[in-house]
Amino acid sequence: MTATDEVVRICHELLRIDTTNTGDLATTVGERAAAEYVAAQLDEVGIHSELRESAPGRTSLVARIPGADSSRPALLVHGHLDVVPADRSEWSVDPFSGEEKDGFLWGRGAVDMKDFDAMVLAVVRQWKREGKVPPRDLVLAFFADEEAGGSYGAHHLVETEPELFEGVTEAVGEVGGFSFTVARDQRMYLVETAEKGLQWLRVHARGRPGHGSMINDDNAITALAEAVARVGRHRFPIQLTPTVRTFLEQISDALGIELDPEDPEPTIAKLGTLSAIIGATIRNTANPTRLDAGYKENVIPSLATAAIDCRVLPGQEETFLEQLRVVLGPDLDIEYVQKQPGLETSFDGALVEAMIAALRAEDPGARVAPYMLSGGTDGKALAKLGIRHFGFAPLRLPADLNFSALFHGIDERVPVDGLKFGVRVLDRFLAAS
């Protein structure tokens, strides 16, 4: 069986393992089962791997495949095994069935990111069966807990066992290498060279508690609601990083449309399904996501709390906090739940050239450009070791597929032909890296 055939089986089987990460140790499931599955797939072809558990059930896996020239810096290829929750009642299929229909594999994790996990496993299994050796040491990592910030996964391993990544200078993982159709025979492939920083905040408002029937001009819920509404409606100023500017220039040229760097939103509005991702990378963002206050209908509480998901442009951490405090107002307290900086690297070097060559070999209509991911990846943990990170999980997508909506969305699915395309590109890329 070739890697292009085997990738479908592996992805199907991974999707059937429920690895829901709720962010709570008590209710997160399946990471150990998935790690053991990966270990078995590697062991079957003679690739040794090591499991690491940061807490009961929170299991990651690392393997090192010796290369032809082990004196060269090693390359890390990584994915994560956990997925966000899925409500079965909202899906047209069982989200943990891995069902194949209409040319797609369906299931939670299909694009985030068990598809790439399967591609990696399919390629290295075929290489091992054929006796093919990577040009340099290849380190494989399948992490736990990415969907909750990586404290039990990539960050844990980087901080407690950095020797697992000895010699690694570059890494590839999610979310990049996917196509955006420009014309009938031309596609733009986006390689992630930057990602926004992660700041998950809890904002606390305090007031005077009392009886719900009384007039109260120091109501914590009122103060919090007003502040949250201001944040939710606020638009932070536009700031184009080098990565975003380069992407906008290239996509504008490819589409034959005008770009005003001082007002890029009209250009972004013409990008169709891509506009949601790109539109979130031209400014800092802050979205209220949870509210919590009170314990009884007729009691005014003394404390009200909101969760705010903030995504911050690289290098803008301090400026953003100052801007956010102005919007919130002076009387609210800010608590960090997660705080990780943004990343940005240049779109150059031998690794980038290998990506471009592999994509063009499989798709002569490929045009490759860097972009910034509006979310975050385990690349933030790897940056602590000085590892240069790229998002490169190649997929050729149907022109009408709203790819960005599938991430954490209902009816998440990956095209089978796209999976097979990704295996062929990954095979070429790793052989040239």
N, C-alpha and C positions, 0 to 999 in steps of 0.2 A: 504494500500500500504506500502510495506517495504522500508527501506532506500535504499536497493540495486536497487529497481525499481525506486524510486523517484529521485535518484541522476541523472539519465539520463534526466528526465524532467527538473529538475532545471538547469542543465548545459546547456541544449538546450536553455532554456529561457534566461539565462544570456548571452549566446553567441549572441543572437539576439538583445541585447541592445548594440548599438555602443558606446563604452566608450573610443574612441581614444584620447590619450594624446599626443599632438604635442609638448608639452613644452611651449606653448604659451596660455595665458589665453583667448585670443580672439577666438581661434580655437579648444581648447579642449572641448570635448562634453561628455554628457551621464553619468557622475559620479553620479549626483544627482538621475537620473532615476534608476540607478542600486542600489544605496543605499536605495531608497524607495522600490524597489522590495525586497531587503533582509529584510527590516523592515517588510514588509507585510507578508513574509514567516514566520518570527519569531512571529509576532503578531497573526497569524492564530492559532498557538498552545499555545498562552499565554506567550510568552517570550517577556518581555519589552526591548526595545532598544532605544538608543538616537542617533539622527543625529547631526553632527557637521560640519558646513560649514566655511572653512577658507577664502574663497573668493566666489563670486557668482558662483554656480554650482559645486564648489570643495568640495564635501561632503564625509565624512567618517561616519561610524557607529560603535558604541560600545554597547555591552550588557554584563551583568553579570548574570550568572546562579548560584544561591547559591548551595554549596556542602553539603555533609553529615557532613563534619567536616570543618567548616569555620575558625577554629583556625589554620589550616594548611596554608602555603603559597599558593597563587592562581596560576593557570596555565593559560597562555594566548595562545589562538589559533587564528592566524591572517592570513589574505589574503589581496590582493589588488584588486580593481575593475576596474582600468584603464588598457588599453592595448596600445601597440605601433601602429602606423598607418599601414594600409594595402592597397596596390594598387590592386583594383579589377581586373584590366587587367592582372595581373600576376598570379592570382589564377584560379584553375580549378572549384571552386565553389565560390559563394558569401561569402566573409569572415565574413559577419554578418548574415548568414542564420542559423547557428547551424545545418546544414544538417547532417543527419545520413546516411552513406553509407559505404559499405565494412567493417562493424564492427567498424567504427570509428565515433565520432562526430567531424565535421570539423568547424573551425572558428577561427578568431583572439581571442586569449585568451584561447584556448582549453587546453594548457599546461602551460600557463603563464598569470593568474593562476586561471581561472574560474572553472577548474576541481576541485581544492581543495576547493574553495569557495562552490561549490555544495556539495562536500562530507561532509563538516562541517555542512551545513544546513540540509542535509538529516539525518545525525546522530542525531543532537540535536532535530530535529522535531520528530523523532521516539521515542527518549528517553522521550520527554515531553508527547507524546500520551500514552506511556506505564507507565508513572509515575516514570521513572527511574531517580535517582539523581546522579550527579557526585560525586566522593569521596571527592573532595575539590572544592572550588569556581572555576568556569570556566569563564574566560573572553573571549568574542569573539570580534574581531576587523576586520572590513573590510575597508581598507584604500583607500583614493584617492592618486593619484600622485606618486605612487612608480616608474613608468617608467621615471620620470624626476627628480628623486632624493628625492622625498618625502617631499619637503618643504611645500606643501599645504596639506599633509596627515599626516603620522606618526610623522614626526619631529614637525609639528605644534601642534599636540595633546600632545606629550611628553613635549613640552616646555610651553604650555599654560594651559593644564589641566592634569598634572601628576596624580592627584587624581583618574582619571579614571582607572589607573593601580595600585591602592593601593593594597599592599600585594602580587603583582605578582613577583615571583623570577625566573620563567622559562617560555620559550615561544617556540612554534613550528610554522613553516610556510613553505614557499617554500625554496629551491628546493632540495628535498632529499627524501629518501625512495623509489626511483625508482630502477628497476632491471637492471642488466647487465648479460646476459646469459654467464655462464662459460662453462657449458656442458649441455647435453640434459636434465638432471634432477637436475641441480644445477645452482642457480643464486646468484650473489652478489648484495646485496642491499646497496646503498650508502646513508649514513646519513650525512648531511652537519653539520660539527662542526667548520668550518672556512670559511671565505670569504675574498676576496681581497678588499683592500681599493679603493675608488673611487676618482679620480682626473680628472675632466674635465677642460682642460686648453684652453685659447686663447693665442696664441703666436703672438706677433706683431713685424714686421720689419719696420723700417723707413728709408727713403732715400731722395734723391733730386728729386723733381718733375720736369717735363719738357715736351718738345715736343717729340712725338714718333719718329720723324725722326732724332733726334740728338743722338750722342753717349753719353751714360750715364753709368759711372762706379760706380754709387751709386744708383742702381735701387732696390727699396724695394721688388719688386716681385722676382727678381733674388735671393736676399739674403734669402727671405723666402723659395723659392722653393728649394734651396740648403739645407737649414736647415731641411725642412720637409722630403726631400729625405733621409737625414742621419738618422733621427729618424725612418722613416718607415722601413729602412733596418737594423737598429741596433738590436742586441740581447743582452739583459742584462744578467749578470752572473747567473748561476744556484744556487739556494738556496732552500734547502728542509726544510720546517717547520715540526714540529712534526706530524701534521695531514697528510701532503702529504707523509712523509716518512712511516708512519704506513699504509696508503692506498697502497702504492707501494709494501711494504713487503707482505701485505695480498693478493693483486691481483696476485703477482708473485708466491706466494705459491699455490694459487688456480689454476692458469694456468700451473704450473710446469715449469716456465721459470726463467732464471737467472736475478738478479737485481744487477747492479753496482751503488751504491748511488752517486758515483762521475760522472757517465755518465748515467743518467736514461732514456735518450731519446730513445735508442734502445728498451728498455722494453715498453715504452709508445707507440711506433710505432706499437706494436703488439696488442694494445687494440681496434683496429677497430674503431667503431663509438664513443667510449669513449675517444679516444686519443685527440680530439680537446679540450674538457673540461680540462682533466688532464694535457695536454701539456702546457696549459696557467697558471698552478698553480705552476710551478717550477721556475719561474722567474718573475720579474716585466715586464710589457708590456706597450708600448706606440704606439697607432695607430692614424695617421692623419685621420680625418674624414670630414673636411670641409675647403674650401679655399675661401677667399673673398678679392678682391682688385680692384681698379679702377672704372671708371665710363664712359670711352670713349676710343675707339680703338686707337686714336692718342695722348692720354695723359698718360704720365708716372706718376703714383700716388706716393704720399709721404708716404702712409701707405699700408701695406699688412698684412692680418691676417689669421691664420690657427687655427682650432680647433683640439685638440689632446685628445683622450680618453686614459687616463692612469689608469691602474689597478695595485695596489701596494700591495705587501705581507705585512701581519700584522707586525708592528714594523719597517718597512723599509721606512717610509715616508721621513725622512730627508736624508737618504742615497740615495734614489731614486732621489730626487730633485737635489742633487749634481751631480749624474750621468747624469741626463737629461741635465743639464746646460752645461756640457762638450760636449755632443753630439750636442746640438743646436748651441753652440758658444756663445761668450760673448756679442754680440751686440743686442740680441733680448730680448724683454720684455715679462714676463710671467704674465698672469692674471688668477686667479682661478674663474671658473664658479661654480663648486661644489668641495668640499673637505671633504671627510668622511673617517675615518680610517678603516683599516681592522679589522677583528674579528677572534679570535681563542679560543676555549674552549676544554677541555679534553673529551674523549669519555668514560665516566664512570658515575656512579650514578644510582639511582632508575629509573629515567626517561628513560635513555638509555636502562636499563634492560627491561622496559616495551615495548619499541620499538622492541627490539630483539624478545621478547616472542610473541608479536602480529604478527610479520612477520612470524616467524617459525610456529605458529599455523595455518596460512593460506597457507604457502608454506614450507613444511618440507625440501625442498632443499635450503632454504635460508641461506646465509652466509652474515653477516652484518659487514660493515666496515665504518669508518669515511672518509670523503673526504673534500676538499676545493673547494668552488664554485669560478669560475673565475670571475663572475660578483658580484653583490651586492643585498641586500634585505633590507626590512624595519627593519631587526634586528639591523642595525646600529643606528637607532633612539632609539630603545628599550635599547640598551647598555648604553645610557646616564642615564638610571634609574637603572643600575646595573643588568638588566635582562639577564640571561644566555639563549642564543638563539641556536636553532637547526633547520635545514631544514628537515622536515619530512612530506611530502605529498605523501603517499605511492601509488605506481603504479607498477603493474606487466606488463611488456612490451613484445611484440613479439621480438624474438631474432634478427630479421632482420630490426627492426625499428631504423632509425638514430635519436634518441631522441634529442640529442643536437642540431641538425640542425633545429628542429621545433621551438625552441625559437626565436622569432622575424623573423621566416622564412616564406616562401611561403607555402601554403597548410598546415598550422598548424592544428593538429588533435590529438585526444586522443582516445585510444581504449576503447570501451564500456565495455568490460570484465575487462580492467584495472581499470576503474572507480568503478565498482562493487567490485573488489578486494580491492581497496583503502578504500571503505566504511566499509568493514568487518574488515580490519586491524585497521582503525581509531576507530571503535566501541570498539574493544578489548583494544586498547591502552588507550583510554580515561577512560575506565572503571577500568583500573589498575593503573591509574596515580594519 
